[in-house]
Amino acid sequence: MTKRKTDKILLCIGIAASLSFCSQQSQGQKIQTFADKKDILIGEQFHYKVKVSFPRDAFKVNWFSVPDSIAHFEVVDKTKLDSTKDEGNTIYEQTLILTSFDSGKWNTPALPVSFKSIINGSSEDLVTDSIPINVSYSPPDSTNELRDIKPIIKVSITDYTLYYIIGGIVLLLLVIIFLYLYFKKRKKPKPEVPASKLSPYNEAMEEIKKLAKYDLQRADGIRSYHNKLAEIFKRYLGRRQNKNLLSKTTGDLLIRMTENGMATVHVSELATALRCTDAVKFAKYIPLSSESMDCLQKIKATIDLVEHQTSNIKP
């Protein structure tokens, strides 16, 4: 035997030692089993591949199901069953990813693949070959060399107490500043009864006289006119009842007048005047001069009526 042939034989033996491979073949059906490793460490994974080929349209294949429990092995994962066609054959392939935590030499399981002939209905089972896998621990250190003991590492400990104290002081100062600004800016409560040297009625009449002199030809004059008109009535009624009614709405005032026994016809006239002032203030409505003067007369008539029927107004 020549040296070249000897080298080729040794090369083939080396390849077979690194890649475990087994094969079975029947009437056109062929099953092959591969393992990418024959020696693993405990917990190490390896790939276990099964490949089946058979004449196209000649057989129906019942592929094996991976068992839940395999002696000495655990199934980590598996690929989907892959199907291809090549030179008149159909090829099925699937790879299982296995591992083992038992030391020793164990054989992979024999998994059955069933073939049923489409021509005559006969069935035949082929099983995958068991491939021996050597499972071992990590090799011990045979050098027996002494290892230096690492020095103790000093761990720095940061004391955050000072930071907590500073943070607490800053937070306290912020709270104090917030409270100071809050109480400083808070508006003083308006007096319940606005002070005046005149009686409520006389004061209202004086203000109405001033209001009659407003220029009702200008839009800003009209707005000021109606705002002042509503304020005159609210101030008068508030002084009569010893309450601050300046923030009350038209609806509140009308309810108050109804509850105090004012006739419906007078409440209706008052409502017309106050709602006109609301339209000017909120809806930018610009009434005619005659309409504005009519509102003034209605408010004045209501004040006169309240003044002469004081006994009907609830305090």
C-alpha positions in Angstrom: 0.0 0.0 0.0 1.4 3.3 -1.0 1.9 6.2 1.4 -0.8 8.4 -0.4 -3.5 5.6 0.1 -2.5 5.3 3.7 -2.9 9.0 4.3 -6.4 9.0 2.7 -7.5 6.1 4.9 -6.3 7.9 8.0 -8.1 11.1 6.9 -11.4 9.2 6.5 -11.0 7.6 9.9 -10.3 11.1 11.4 -13.5 12.5 9.9 -15.6 9.6 11.1 -14.2 10.0 14.6 -15.2 13.7 14.8 -18.7 13.3 13.2 -20.8 10.3 14.2 -23.0 9.0 11.4 -25.2 5.9 11.0 -27.4 4.8 8.2 -30.2 2.3 7.4 -31.7 1.5 4.0 -34.6 -0.6 2.9 -36.6 -0.7 -0.4 -35.8 2.8 -1.6 -36.2 4.2 1.9 -33.1 5.5 3.6 -32.7 6.8 7.1 -29.5 8.5 8.3 -28.5 9.7 11.8 -25.9 12.2 12.6 -24.4 13.7 15.8 -22.0 16.6 15.6 -20.2 15.5 18.8 -19.5 12.1 20.4 -17.8 13.6 23.6 -19.5 16.3 25.6 -19.1 17.8 29.0 -22.0 17.6 31.5 -24.5 20.2 30.4 -23.0 20.7 27.0 -25.3 20.6 24.0 -25.0 18.7 20.8 -27.0 18.4 17.6 -28.7 15.1 16.8 -29.9 15.1 13.2 -32.2 12.6 11.5 -32.5 12.5 7.7 -34.9 10.3 5.7 -35.2 9.9 1.9 -37.6 7.8 -0.1 -39.0 7.6 -3.7 -41.3 10.5 -4.4 -45.0 9.7 -4.4 -44.3 6.1 -3.3 -44.7 6.3 0.5 -46.6 8.1 3.2 -44.3 8.8 6.1 -45.3 8.9 9.8 -42.6 10.9 11.4 -41.5 10.1 15.0 -42.6 12.3 17.9 -40.0 13.4 20.3 -40.7 11.8 23.7 -41.1 13.9 26.7 -38.5 12.0 28.6 -35.3 10.4 27.2 -33.1 8.3 29.4 -29.8 10.1 30.3 -30.7 13.0 27.8 -32.8 16.1 27.9 -34.3 17.8 24.8 -33.3 21.4 24.8 -34.9 22.4 21.5 -35.8 21.0 18.1 -36.1 22.3 14.6 -39.2 22.1 12.4 -39.5 19.1 10.1 -38.0 20.2 6.8 -39.1 18.7 3.5 -37.2 18.9 0.2 -37.2 17.1 -3.2 -34.1 15.8 -4.9 -33.6 13.6 -8.0 -37.0 11.8 -7.7 -36.7 11.5 -3.9 -38.4 13.2 -1.0 -36.1 14.2 1.8 -37.2 14.8 5.4 -34.8 16.3 8.0 -35.1 17.3 11.6 -32.5 18.2 14.2 -32.8 17.8 17.9 -30.6 19.8 20.3 -29.8 17.5 23.3 -27.8 17.6 26.4 -27.0 15.4 29.4 -26.3 15.8 33.1 -25.4 12.1 33.7 -21.8 11.2 33.4 -21.1 8.1 31.5 -21.4 6.6 28.0 -25.0 6.6 26.7 -26.6 5.8 23.5 -29.0 8.2 21.8 -32.6 6.8 21.6 -33.9 4.8 18.6 -36.7 6.7 17.1 -39.2 4.9 14.7 -40.1 6.3 11.3 -43.1 4.5 9.6 -43.4 4.1 5.8 -46.7 3.1 4.2 -46.7 2.2 0.6 -49.1 4.1 -1.6 -49.1 1.3 -4.1 -50.1 -1.7 -2.0 -50.7 -0.2 1.4 -48.0 -2.2 3.2 -46.2 -0.6 6.1 -42.6 -0.8 7.2 -40.8 0.8 10.2 -37.2 2.0 10.3 -35.6 3.3 13.4 -32.8 5.7 13.9 -29.5 4.3 14.9 -28.3 4.8 18.5 -25.1 6.8 18.6 -22.9 6.5 21.7 -22.2 9.8 23.4 -19.6 10.0 26.1 -20.6 12.5 28.9 -17.9 13.6 31.3 -16.8 16.2 33.7 -14.3 18.9 32.9 -10.8 17.4 33.1 -9.0 18.1 36.3 -5.9 20.3 36.5 -3.0 17.9 36.2 -0.3 20.5 36.5 -0.6 20.8 40.3 0.6 24.3 40.1 0.0 26.5 43.1 -2.0 29.6 42.5 -1.3 32.9 44.2 -3.8 34.1 46.7 -5.3 37.4 45.5 -4.9 40.3 47.9 -7.9 41.6 49.8 -9.6 44.4 47.8 -10.6 47.4 49.9 -14.2 48.4 49.3 -14.9 52.0 49.7 -18.2 52.8 51.6 -19.8 56.1 50.9 -21.7 57.7 53.8 -24.7 59.5 52.4 -25.9 60.9 55.8 -24.6 64.4 55.0 -26.4 64.4 51.6 -29.6 63.4 53.3 -29.3 66.2 55.8 -28.6 68.8 53.1 -31.5 67.5 51.0 -33.9 67.7 54.0 -32.8 71.2 54.7 -33.3 72.3 51.1 -36.7 70.6 51.0 -37.7 72.4 54.2 -36.6 75.8 52.9 -38.6 75.2 49.7 -41.7 74.3 51.6 -41.3 77.5 53.8 -40.8 79.7 50.7 -43.8 78.1 49.0 -46.1 78.7 52.0 -44.8 82.3 52.4 -45.5 83.1 48.8 -48.9 81.4 49.0 -50.1 83.3 52.0 -48.6 86.6 50.7 -50.3 86.4 47.4 -53.6 85.2 48.7 -56.3 87.9 48.3 -57.8 89.4 51.3 -61.5 88.5 51.6 -63.8 91.2 50.3 -66.0 92.8 53.0 -69.4 91.3 53.2 -71.0 94.8 53.1 -69.1 97.4 51.1 -68.6 100.5 53.2 -70.3 103.8 52.1 -71.5 107.0 53.8 -74.7 107.0 51.7 -77.7 104.7 52.3 -78.0 101.7 49.8 -80.8 103.5 47.9 -79.2 106.9 47.7 -75.9 105.4 46.6 -77.7 103.5 43.9 -79.5 106.5 42.7 -76.3 108.6 42.6 -74.6 105.9 40.5 -77.6 105.7 38.1 -77.4 109.5 37.6 -73.7 109.2 36.7 -74.5 106.2 34.4 -77.1 108.2 32.5 -74.3 110.5 31.3 -72.3 107.7 29.5 -71.7 108.0 25.8 -73.7 105.2 24.2 -72.4 105.8 20.7 -69.1 104.1 21.4 -68.7 100.3 21.8 -66.4 100.6 24.8 -68.8 103.1 26.5 -71.7 100.7 26.0 -69.7 97.8 27.6 -68.7 99.9 30.5 -72.3 101.2 30.8 -73.8 97.7 31.1 -71.1 96.3 33.4 -71.6 99.2 35.8 -75.4 98.8 35.6 -75.3 95.2 36.8 -72.8 96.2 39.5 -75.1 99.0 40.8 -78.0 96.5 41.3 -75.9 93.8 42.9 -74.3 96.4 45.3 -77.6 97.8 46.2 -79.2 94.5 46.9 -76.2 93.2 48.8 -76.2 96.2 51.1 -79.9 95.8 51.7 -79.4 92.1 52.6 -76.0 92.6 54.3 -74.3 90.2 51.9 -71.7 90.4 49.1 -73.6 89.6 45.9 -71.1 91.0 43.4 -70.0 87.6 42.2 -73.6 86.2 41.9 -74.9 85.3 38.5 -78.1 86.6 36.9 -79.8 83.3 37.6 -78.8 83.5 41.3 -80.2 87.1 41.6 -83.5 86.1 39.9 -84.0 83.1 42.2 -83.3 85.3 45.2 -85.9 87.9 44.1 -88.5 85.2 43.5 -87.9 83.7 46.9 -88.3 87.1 48.5 -91.8 87.4 47.0 -91.3 89.7 44.0 -94.1 89.5 41.5 -93.4 87.5 38.4 -93.9 90.5 36.1 -91.3 92.5 37.9 -88.9 89.5 38.0 -89.3 89.2 34.2 -88.5 92.8 33.6 -85.4 92.5 35.8 -84.4 89.4 33.9 -84.6 91.2 30.6 -82.2 94.0 31.8 -79.7 91.7 33.5 -79.6 89.3 30.6 -78.9 92.1 28.2 -75.9 93.2 30.4 -74.7 89.5 30.3 -74.9 89.5 26.5 -72.9 92.7 26.3 -70.3 91.4 28.7 -69.9 87.8 27.5 -71.2 87.7 23.9 -69.9 91.1 22.7 -73.5 92.1 22.0 -73.9 95.8 21.1 -77.4 97.0 21.9 -79.1 100.1 20.6 -78.9 103.2 22.8 -82.7 103.0 23.4 -82.3 99.4 24.5 -79.5 100.3 26.9 -81.6 103.2 28.4 -84.5 100.8 28.8 -82.3 98.4 30.8 -81.3 101.4 33.0 -85.0 102.2 33.7 -85.9 98.6 34.5 -83.0 98.3 37.0 -84.0 101.7 38.6 -87.7 100.6 38.8 -86.6 97.3 40.5 -84.5 99.2 43.0 -87.5 101.5 43.8 -89.8 98.5 44.2 -87.3 96.7 46.5 -86.9 99.9 48.5 -90.6 100.3 49.1 -91.1 96.6 49.9 -88.2 96.0 52.2 -90.3 94.0 54.5 -90.7 91.3 51.9 -87.0 90.8 51.4 -85.4 88.0 53.5 -82.2 89.0 55.2 
